[in-house]
């Protein structure tokens, strides 16, 4: 083997072994233990915003950092036009969510998302929803999680 071929083989061997070893070994720093919840372990509480709606906090808090929450809505529940300061990722677990964009509620201007569907709600985009049948959603994102109503009269916290 020539010196040039030997140098190339040695460099290739080092590069391959270096990239392969990056994912192995013991992680440094404190480990975060795995976490999980069974459905029966979710602690449901009444929503502060919507009558008849229950919320289950699965992960994190609404103020900072990552959060995951579930919402359980009765049939016909409506979320009046509102927006959020951060992006939300919504998965429909049961029922049907009718999702629409805009500053005025219009049930005919919605798209239906059935159980198993997923949609993203961009930050600062006014939107509204109504539920067909009892509906359960899971929402996750990066806090702070806030609801800002387009029309302050729709905000039950201000009454």
HELIX and SHEET records of a PDB file:
HELIX    1   1 UNK A    3  UNK A   21  1                                  19    
HELIX    2   2 UNK A   39  UNK A   41  5                                   3    
HELIX    3   3 UNK A  107  UNK A  109  5                                   3    
HELIX    4   4 UNK A  152  UNK A  154  5                                   3    
HELIX    5   5 UNK A  156  UNK A  158  5                                   3    
SHEET    1   A 6 UNK A  44  UNK A  46  0                                        
SHEET    2   A 6 UNK A  54  UNK A  59 -1                                        
SHEET    3   A 6 UNK A  66  UNK A  73 -1                                        
SHEET    4   A 6 UNK A 127  UNK A 142 -1                                        
SHEET    5   A 6 UNK A  78  UNK A  83 -1                                        
SHEET    6   A 6 UNK A 148  UNK A 149 -1                                        
SHEET    1   B 6 UNK A  44  UNK A  46  0                                        
SHEET    2   B 6 UNK A  54  UNK A  59 -1                                        
SHEET    3   B 6 UNK A  66  UNK A  73 -1                                        
SHEET    4   B 6 UNK A 127  UNK A 142 -1                                        
SHEET    5   B 6 UNK A  88  UNK A 101 -1                                        
SHEET    6   B 6 UNK A 111  UNK A 114 -1                                        
SHEET    1   C 6 UNK A  44  UNK A  46  0                                        
SHEET    2   C 6 UNK A  54  UNK A  59 -1                                        
SHEET    3   C 6 UNK A  66  UNK A  73 -1                                        
SHEET    4   C 6 UNK A 127  UNK A 142 -1                                        
SHEET    5   C 6 UNK A  88  UNK A 101 -1                                        
SHEET    6   C 6 UNK A 118  UNK A 121 -1                                        
END                                                                             
